[in-house]
Amino acid sequence: MDRQTLIARIRATRSLLCVGLDTEPGRVPEPFRRESDPVGAYNRAIVEATHDLTVAYKFNLAFYEALGAAGWESLERTLEAMPKDVFLIADAKRGDIGNTARKYAEAFFDRLGFDAVTVAPYMGRDAVTPFLGRPGKWAIVLGVTSNEGALDFQFLEVNGGPDRLFEVVVDQVATWGSADDTMFVAGATRPKVLAEVRRRVPDHFLLVPGVGAQGGDLDQVLDAGMNQDGGLLINSSRGILYAGTGSDALPAARRAALELQQAMEAAMRVKGVV
């Protein structure tokens, strides 16, 4: 999905919502556990319940890889049933070089049909550029994350300061691609840091995890990161997937998604995005 199509999807849904399909078999509601593929069946039901409120769906690959061959089958069945107008993210956090990086790009873009892949930039340009330069495909590079361990490395001062490592990463990676094929992960739990990332890359899209279960505040994220095109994909996983239980699981998931969408729409109207 190219940039203009993504922006059109944001305006059509009046949303910046990305639903994370981090589905665990043991947490799938009881009615779906009777299915031959509980994870895939619940994924498809969640998509049906939230599609009109959602810009993107993000698959954390660990939840599928942990199930072996059955997990990959669940992933592929879910992808086959996806509507054509949503943005699909492989949250794989790949970060290798040379032929290996190229093969990862082929796997997620060509074989599985994802629009974007999360990429770890620690190994430098060689780890990122194989994901760039493909029309309608995106590298989502880890910029600054929402976990506590981010403080171990990402905030270290480099080159004698005052820049911190995450700021150098964002500045440098932005020169390797463009706002048409590169996004950055910027966590929701540190809104002032998110605002700094936005200042450095005013036109790039940001994938924002950490709203909800991790404690990020939606209003602060919208205020710190939104630009004239929306510019954010704000992820919620557990807060939607497990909003309810049993027969209430899908209605509760829709209510949770709708609450987020309505808050996003209100902010977007103030900003003039919609």
ROSE-278172 format. One record per residue (C-alpha): residue number from 1; x, y negated, z negated. Coordinates in Angstrom, 3 decimals. Last residue first. Example, Ala and Ser with C-alpha at 12.3 -4.5 7.8 and 13.67 -1.06 7.14 Angstrom:
% ROSE-278172
[site 2 [13.670 1.060 -7.140]]
[site 1 [12.300 4.500 -7.800]]
//
This chain:
% ROSE-278172
[site 274 [-10.543 -14.835 -8.312]]
[site 273 [-6.891 -15.739 -8.961]]
[site 272 [-7.855 -19.227 -10.072]]
[site 271 [-6.004 -18.993 -13.405]]
[site 270 [-9.214 -19.501 -15.407]]
[site 269 [-10.943 -16.922 -13.217]]
[site 268 [-8.066 -14.492 -13.728]]
[site 267 [-8.362 -14.829 -17.496]]
[site 266 [-12.074 -13.959 -17.436]]
[site 265 [-11.458 -11.085 -15.023]]
[site 264 [-8.783 -9.614 -17.272]]
[site 263 [-11.074 -9.686 -20.302]]
[site 262 [-13.824 -8.049 -18.262]]
[site 261 [-11.472 -5.398 -16.924]]
[site 260 [-10.227 -4.489 -20.414]]
[site 259 [-13.746 -4.056 -21.787]]
[site 258 [-14.762 -2.150 -18.650]]
[site 257 [-11.895 0.316 -19.040]]
[site 256 [-12.857 1.042 -22.648]]
[site 255 [-16.537 1.391 -21.744]]
[site 254 [-15.656 3.695 -18.854]]
[site 253 [-13.550 5.911 -21.087]]
[site 252 [-16.351 5.975 -23.659]]
[site 251 [-18.893 7.066 -21.036]]
[site 250 [-16.421 9.763 -19.900]]
[site 249 [-15.578 11.168 -23.313]]
[site 248 [-19.064 10.951 -24.841]]
[site 247 [-19.949 14.581 -24.040]]
[site 246 [-16.997 15.803 -26.062]]
[site 245 [-14.690 13.085 -27.332]]
[site 244 [-14.265 9.385 -26.793]]
[site 243 [-11.593 6.797 -26.031]]
[site 242 [-9.178 9.607 -25.235]]
[site 241 [-8.351 8.881 -21.608]]
[site 240 [-9.009 5.153 -21.935]]
[site 239 [-6.923 4.101 -24.929]]
[site 238 [-4.573 7.005 -24.279]]
[site 237 [-3.426 5.536 -20.950]]
[site 236 [-3.703 1.766 -20.543]]
[site 235 [-1.441 0.032 -18.067]]
[site 234 [-1.460 -3.603 -17.065]]
[site 233 [-0.523 -4.089 -13.407]]
[site 232 [0.437 -7.731 -13.231]]
[site 231 [1.014 -10.347 -10.520]]
[site 230 [-2.473 -11.800 -10.590]]
[site 229 [-1.801 -13.461 -7.273]]
[site 228 [-1.240 -16.953 -8.718]]
[site 227 [0.787 -15.587 -11.634]]
[site 226 [-0.012 -13.650 -14.825]]
[site 225 [2.793 -12.813 -17.209]]
[site 224 [2.757 -14.745 -20.445]]
[site 223 [-0.924 -15.660 -20.740]]
[site 222 [-2.121 -12.270 -19.527]]
[site 221 [0.240 -10.454 -21.871]]
[site 220 [-0.797 -12.622 -24.835]]
[site 219 [-4.463 -11.919 -24.118]]
[site 218 [-3.830 -8.170 -23.847]]
[site 217 [-1.969 -7.816 -27.152]]
[site 216 [0.571 -4.956 -27.192]]
[site 215 [0.282 -2.516 -30.093]]
[site 214 [1.569 0.747 -28.637]]
[site 213 [-1.918 2.321 -28.603]]
[site 212 [-3.459 -0.672 -26.839]]
[site 211 [-1.261 -2.561 -24.407]]
[site 210 [2.245 -1.037 -24.214]]
[site 209 [2.902 -0.741 -20.517]]
[site 208 [3.155 -3.729 -18.168]]
[site 207 [4.047 -3.172 -14.517]]
[site 206 [5.195 -6.518 -13.193]]
[site 205 [4.613 -7.766 -9.647]]
[site 204 [7.201 -10.131 -8.256]]
[site 203 [6.492 -13.774 -7.400]]
[site 202 [7.856 -15.635 -10.422]]
[site 201 [10.885 -13.392 -10.924]]
[site 200 [13.055 -15.170 -13.503]]
[site 199 [10.208 -17.019 -15.205]]
[site 198 [8.114 -13.843 -15.245]]
[site 197 [10.917 -11.989 -16.996]]
[site 196 [11.103 -14.783 -19.577]]
[site 195 [7.341 -14.618 -20.155]]
[site 194 [7.625 -10.874 -20.775]]
[site 193 [10.313 -11.610 -23.347]]
[site 192 [7.969 -14.017 -25.107]]
[site 191 [5.209 -11.382 -24.913]]
[site 190 [7.256 -8.686 -26.710]]
[site 189 [4.946 -5.680 -27.138]]
[site 188 [3.629 -5.707 -23.588]]
[site 187 [6.658 -4.166 -21.906]]
[site 186 [8.106 -5.418 -18.634]]
[site 185 [8.567 -2.846 -15.878]]
[site 184 [9.672 -4.568 -12.697]]
[site 183 [8.382 -4.533 -9.148]]
[site 182 [10.250 -4.295 -5.855]]
[site 181 [8.976 -3.764 -2.302]]
[site 180 [7.263 -6.972 -1.174]]
[site 179 [8.725 -9.197 -3.904]]
[site 178 [12.075 -8.482 -2.326]]
[site 177 [14.910 -5.981 -2.380]]
[site 176 [18.493 -5.999 -3.598]]
[site 175 [18.421 -9.615 -4.876]]
[site 174 [15.695 -8.881 -7.451]]
[site 173 [17.891 -6.089 -8.814]]
[site 172 [20.513 -8.619 -9.886]]
[site 171 [18.245 -11.070 -11.717]]
[site 170 [16.223 -8.339 -13.427]]
[site 169 [19.305 -6.421 -14.534]]
[site 168 [21.058 -9.581 -15.761]]
[site 167 [17.979 -10.479 -17.808]]
[site 166 [17.767 -6.968 -19.256]]
[site 165 [21.405 -7.193 -20.341]]
[site 164 [21.029 -10.437 -22.226]]
[site 163 [22.133 -13.773 -20.869]]
[site 162 [23.669 -16.221 -23.359]]
[site 161 [26.193 -14.726 -23.241]]
[site 160 [29.892 -13.801 -22.947]]
[site 159 [29.323 -11.811 -19.769]]
[site 158 [26.701 -9.772 -21.604]]
[site 157 [24.494 -10.269 -24.654]]
[site 156 [22.835 -7.023 -25.752]]
[site 155 [19.036 -7.080 -25.539]]
[site 154 [18.567 -4.055 -23.293]]
[site 153 [21.018 -1.818 -25.144]]
[site 152 [19.832 -0.573 -28.544]]
[site 151 [16.927 -3.040 -28.773]]
[site 150 [14.963 -1.098 -26.162]]
[site 149 [14.941 1.727 -28.708]]
[site 148 [11.857 0.185 -30.324]]
[site 147 [9.787 0.862 -27.199]]
[site 146 [8.170 -1.801 -25.001]]
[site 145 [10.625 -1.845 -22.104]]
[site 144 [12.636 -4.515 -20.349]]
[site 143 [13.456 -4.231 -16.663]]
[site 142 [12.831 -0.648 -15.609]]
[site 141 [12.535 -0.875 -11.832]]
[site 140 [9.258 -0.248 -10.037]]
[site 139 [10.431 0.701 -6.540]]
[site 138 [7.693 0.153 -3.999]]
[site 137 [6.278 1.556 -0.768]]
[site 136 [4.049 -0.247 1.761]]
[site 135 [6.783 -0.487 4.365]]
[site 134 [9.881 1.421 3.203]]
[site 133 [12.857 -0.894 2.632]]
[site 132 [13.474 0.155 -0.953]]
[site 131 [13.483 3.526 -2.746]]
[site 130 [16.982 4.438 -1.509]]
[site 129 [18.075 0.999 -2.840]]
[site 128 [17.600 1.780 -6.523]]
[site 127 [20.128 4.374 -7.665]]
[site 126 [22.959 3.184 -5.420]]
[site 125 [22.433 -0.401 -6.633]]
[site 124 [23.313 0.420 -10.214]]
[site 123 [23.641 3.586 -12.255]]
[site 122 [21.587 2.060 -15.107]]
[site 121 [18.744 1.041 -12.756]]
[site 120 [16.052 3.499 -13.942]]
[site 119 [13.327 3.813 -11.291]]
[site 118 [9.534 3.959 -11.546]]
[site 117 [8.055 5.157 -8.270]]
[site 116 [5.468 3.430 -6.091]]
[site 115 [2.860 4.083 -3.401]]
[site 114 [2.688 7.820 -4.027]]
[site 113 [2.076 10.147 -1.096]]
[site 112 [3.221 13.442 -2.598]]
[site 111 [5.617 14.645 0.109]]
[site 110 [6.606 11.380 1.779]]
[site 109 [6.691 8.861 -1.070]]
[site 108 [7.343 10.990 -4.143]]
[site 107 [9.518 13.705 -2.664]]
[site 106 [11.205 11.550 -0.023]]
[site 105 [12.188 8.964 -2.627]]
[site 104 [13.539 11.693 -4.911]]
[site 103 [15.483 13.100 -1.960]]
[site 102 [17.052 9.697 -1.273]]
[site 101 [18.041 9.373 -4.917]]
[site 100 [19.753 12.767 -4.753]]
[site 99 [21.456 11.994 -1.438]]
[site 98 [23.254 9.047 -2.979]]
[site 97 [22.537 8.121 -6.571]]
[site 96 [20.388 9.017 -9.579]]
[site 95 [17.861 7.103 -11.649]]
[site 94 [14.355 8.566 -11.678]]
[site 93 [11.899 7.116 -14.162]]
[site 92 [9.111 9.443 -12.948]]
[site 91 [6.065 7.233 -13.462]]
[site 90 [4.699 8.053 -10.031]]
[site 89 [2.360 5.151 -9.314]]
[site 88 [-0.686 5.252 -7.028]]
[site 87 [-2.437 2.063 -5.886]]
[site 86 [-6.131 2.615 -5.185]]
[site 85 [-7.981 2.202 -1.871]]
[site 84 [-7.724 5.763 -0.562]]
[site 83 [-9.753 7.293 -3.375]]
[site 82 [-7.851 10.107 -5.108]]
[site 81 [-9.015 13.700 -4.597]]
[site 80 [-5.787 14.958 -3.020]]
[site 79 [-3.782 13.224 -5.751]]
[site 78 [-5.672 15.060 -8.482]]
[site 77 [-5.174 18.414 -6.780]]
[site 76 [-1.461 17.653 -6.370]]
[site 75 [-1.002 16.775 -10.025]]
[site 74 [-2.948 19.775 -11.275]]
[site 73 [-0.872 22.026 -9.000]]
[site 72 [2.304 20.438 -10.321]]
[site 71 [1.150 21.141 -13.853]]
[site 70 [0.346 24.777 -13.049]]
[site 69 [3.848 25.245 -11.634]]
[site 68 [5.441 24.140 -14.898]]
[site 67 [3.226 22.622 -17.597]]
[site 66 [5.934 20.271 -18.898]]
[site 65 [6.369 18.916 -15.357]]
[site 64 [2.806 17.591 -15.444]]
[site 63 [2.975 15.554 -18.657]]
[site 62 [6.535 14.540 -17.814]]
[site 61 [5.379 13.042 -14.499]]
[site 60 [3.656 10.090 -16.138]]
[site 59 [0.988 9.515 -13.488]]
[site 58 [-0.139 5.930 -13.052]]
[site 57 [-3.447 4.937 -11.497]]
[site 56 [-3.948 1.515 -9.957]]
[site 55 [-6.403 -1.341 -9.368]]
[site 54 [-9.171 -0.208 -11.704]]
[site 53 [-12.708 -1.251 -12.503]]
[site 52 [-14.419 0.425 -9.512]]
[site 51 [-12.416 3.613 -10.027]]
[site 50 [-13.228 4.045 -13.727]]
[site 49 [-15.739 6.908 -14.041]]
[site 48 [-14.754 8.694 -10.819]]
[site 47 [-11.098 8.425 -11.774]]
[site 46 [-11.794 9.829 -15.232]]
[site 45 [-13.719 12.744 -13.683]]
[site 44 [-10.845 13.510 -11.325]]
[site 43 [-8.361 13.492 -14.169]]
[site 42 [-10.618 15.750 -16.236]]
[site 41 [-10.792 18.337 -13.450]]
[site 40 [-7.053 18.169 -12.804]]
[site 39 [-6.218 18.679 -16.461]]
[site 38 [-8.775 21.451 -16.979]]
[site 37 [-7.726 23.488 -13.919]]
[site 36 [-9.782 26.713 -14.024]]
[site 35 [-12.502 24.734 -15.778]]
[site 34 [-13.796 25.769 -19.205]]
[site 33 [-11.583 23.196 -20.889]]
[site 32 [-13.517 20.474 -19.093]]
[site 31 [-16.583 20.672 -21.358]]
[site 30 [-14.333 20.569 -24.462]]
[site 29 [-12.640 17.242 -23.819]]
[site 28 [-9.004 17.431 -22.625]]
[site 27 [-6.743 16.838 -25.606]]
[site 26 [-5.013 20.226 -25.657]]
[site 25 [-4.470 20.129 -21.890]]
[site 24 [-2.619 16.791 -22.088]]
[site 23 [-3.380 14.043 -19.562]]
[site 22 [-1.005 11.160 -19.058]]
[site 21 [-3.267 9.731 -16.349]]
[site 20 [-2.399 6.094 -17.022]]
[site 19 [-5.072 3.686 -15.852]]
[site 18 [-3.738 0.473 -14.307]]
[site 17 [-5.974 -2.540 -14.813]]
[site 16 [-5.326 -5.914 -13.227]]
[site 15 [-8.979 -6.524 -12.430]]
[site 14 [-11.406 -8.604 -10.437]]
[site 13 [-12.051 -5.365 -8.527]]
[site 12 [-12.043 -7.044 -5.115]]
[site 11 [-9.423 -9.603 -6.152]]
[site 10 [-6.978 -6.996 -7.410]]
[site 9 [-7.591 -4.796 -4.358]]
[site 8 [-6.894 -7.757 -2.067]]
[site 7 [-3.628 -8.374 -3.912]]
[site 6 [-2.649 -4.742 -3.335]]
[site 5 [-3.578 -4.989 0.340]]
[site 4 [-1.464 -8.137 0.652]]
[site 3 [1.523 -6.477 -1.012]]
[site 2 [1.540 -3.292 1.051]]
[site 1 [0.000 0.000 0.000]]
//
